[in-house]
Amino acid sequence: MDLVEEFYEWSCFSAQQAAEKALKALYQELHQVAWGHSVRGLLEKLSNEFDTEPLMEGAKILDKYYIPARYPNGFDIGAPMDYFTEKEANEAIDYASKIIRFCEGNIS
């Protein structure tokens, strides 16, 4: 909905959150504890059990959307809505979708 309404900054933040929550669900499935908000960090800690490398580039991009997209003072000048684009929002949603599918595929 955020994408349709052109809330690109919120689309990027929501994508990051969706990926983070999916990974934390996978950690629960594995009976492991997950701390933090870094999608990259969460994936990195799973790399001993899964091939997470194909998801790392997207995770790094999603992590960049955690703070600046969320907070009104995330940028020196202007609001987050002034900085995020439709292309970035679509890209973030695509990366999050890949991570969510990865998690779904590893949760019984």
N, C-alpha and C positions, 0 to 999 in steps of 0.2 A: 504494500500500500504506500509506503514512504516513497518508493521509486516512482510510482504513478503520480503521486502528488508533488514530485520534484523536490522532496526533502533529501537531497543527495547525501548531505552530511550524516543524517540520521540513518539512511540506508547503509552507509559504510560502517557506522558504529554498531548497528543492529547485526550486520553480517559478522563482525568481529565477535560480538556477544554470542551469537548462535554457534559459531565454531568453538568458542571457549566452553560453552555449556555442553555441547556434544562430546567434546574431549573429556570433560569431567564426568559425564555419564559413563564413558568407556572406562575411565579409571575406577569408578564404582563397580562396574562389571568385573574388573580384574582384582577387586578387593584391595585397591591401592589408594593412597591419599594424594590428592592433587591440590597444590597451593599456587596461588598467583593468577594473573590475568593474561599472561603471555601465551598466545597460541603457539608460537615457535617453541617456547620453553616447555610447554606441555607435550608437544610432539617430540621434541628432542629427548625427553625422559622416556618416551615409549620406543625409542629407536633400537633398543636392545631386543625388543620382542616383535617389532613390526618394521617393515620398510616404510619409513616416514619421509624419506628424502624427496619423493615426487611432490610432496605437499609443502615442503619448507619455504619455497619462494612465496607462495600464497600466504603462508602463515606470517612471514615477515611483513608483507604488505598489510595484512589485516591488523597486526600489532600497531602499525603506524596510525590506525584509525581509532585506537582506544581512547586517547586523551583529547587530541585537537578537535575531533568531530563531536565530542560530547560537551565540552566546556565552553561557555561564551567567551572566556578569556584565553582560549587555547592558542590564539594568534595575537601578535602584537597590535595589529590594526584590523578592525572589522570583526564580523561574526563568522562562525564556521560555515554558514550557508554561502558566504562569499568565496569560499575556497574549493569546495567540492563539486565535482562534475558528474554528469550522467555516466560518462565512460568509467570513472572510478567506482561509482556505485554498482554498475553492472559487473565490473571486474571483481569487486569485493563479494558480491552475491555469488558469483561463479566460484571463487576460491572457497568461500564458506560452504557452498553446496558440495564441493569435492571432499572437504574434511568431514562433513556430516555423513556423506555416503560411506566414507572410510570407517567412521565410528559405527554406523548402522551395520556394516558388514562384519564387524568384529564383536557385536553384542548379540548374545543368543536370545 
